[in-house]
Amino acid sequence: MTREFVWPELPAALHECQPWGRAGLEPSLSEALADPLVQTIMRRDGVAHVALESIIADARRRMHKATERAAAARETNADHACVLN
């Protein structure tokens, strides 16, 4: 089934205005959060921008710590493998 658009040029127009409309590209988080539609949905859902930024910052900190722990564990395992050989 093919899609019929009321405005056939719409997909092309969106791609011209939004380079992330092409496959493989996506907007940054700040660009996505600045999108008027996203802001409208956030207002409707009662999501405060400041609260969302806080949650995202916390998630980034936790991900960074987890990455550091994983790197340290790999280093420790590599050290043990050298001792055993």
C-alpha positions as CSV (number, residue, x, y, z in Angstrom):
1,M,0.0,0.0,0.0
2,T,1.5,3.3,-1.0
3,R,1.0,6.5,1.0
4,E,-0.9,9.3,-0.6
5,F,-0.1,12.8,0.8
6,V,-2.5,15.6,0.7
7,W,0.5,17.8,-0.1
8,P,2.8,15.6,-2.3
9,E,5.8,17.9,-1.9
10,L,5.7,17.7,1.9
11,P,8.3,14.9,2.4
12,A,10.7,16.7,0.1
13,A,10.0,20.0,1.9
14,L,10.7,18.5,5.3
15,H,13.9,17.0,4.1
16,E,15.1,20.4,2.8
17,C,14.3,22.1,6.2
18,Q,15.4,19.3,8.4
19,P,18.6,17.5,7.4
20,W,17.9,14.8,9.9
21,G,14.9,13.8,7.9
22,R,17.2,11.6,5.8
23,A,18.2,8.2,6.9
24,G,21.2,8.0,9.2
25,L,21.0,11.5,10.5
26,E,19.2,12.6,13.6
27,P,18.8,15.9,15.5
28,S,20.8,16.6,18.6
29,L,18.9,16.3,21.9
30,S,18.8,20.1,22.2
31,E,17.4,20.4,18.7
32,A,14.7,17.8,19.4
33,L,13.7,19.5,22.7
34,A,13.5,22.8,20.9
35,D,11.1,21.4,18.3
36,P,7.7,23.2,18.7
37,L,5.8,19.9,18.5
38,V,7.9,18.3,21.3
39,Q,7.4,21.4,23.4
40,T,3.6,21.3,22.8
41,I,3.5,17.6,23.9
42,M,5.7,18.3,26.9
43,R,3.3,21.1,28.0
44,R,0.3,18.9,27.4
45,D,1.9,16.2,29.5
46,G,3.0,18.6,32.2
47,V,6.7,17.9,31.7
48,A,8.8,20.9,32.7
49,H,11.9,21.5,30.5
50,V,14.1,22.1,33.7
51,A,12.9,18.8,35.2
52,L,13.6,16.9,32.0
53,E,17.1,18.5,31.7
54,S,17.8,17.3,35.3
55,I,16.8,13.8,34.5
56,I,18.9,13.7,31.4
57,A,21.9,15.1,33.3
58,D,21.5,12.5,35.9
59,A,21.3,9.7,33.3
60,R,24.4,11.0,31.6
61,R,26.3,11.0,34.9
62,R,25.2,7.4,35.7
63,M,26.2,6.3,32.2
64,H,29.6,7.9,32.5
65,K,30.2,6.3,35.8
66,A,29.1,2.9,34.4
67,T,31.5,3.3,31.5
68,E,34.4,4.2,33.8
69,R,33.6,1.1,36.0
70,A,33.5,-1.1,32.9
71,A,36.8,0.3,31.6
72,A,38.4,-0.2,35.1
73,A,37.1,-3.8,35.2
74,R,38.5,-4.5,31.7
75,E,41.9,-3.1,32.8
76,T,41.9,-5.2,36.0
77,N,41.0,-8.3,34.0
78,A,43.8,-7.6,31.5
79,D,46.3,-7.1,34.4
80,H,45.2,-10.5,35.9
81,A,45.5,-12.2,32.5
82,C,49.1,-10.9,32.2
83,V,50.0,-12.3,35.6
84,L,48.5,-15.7,34.8
85,N,50.5,-16.0,31.5
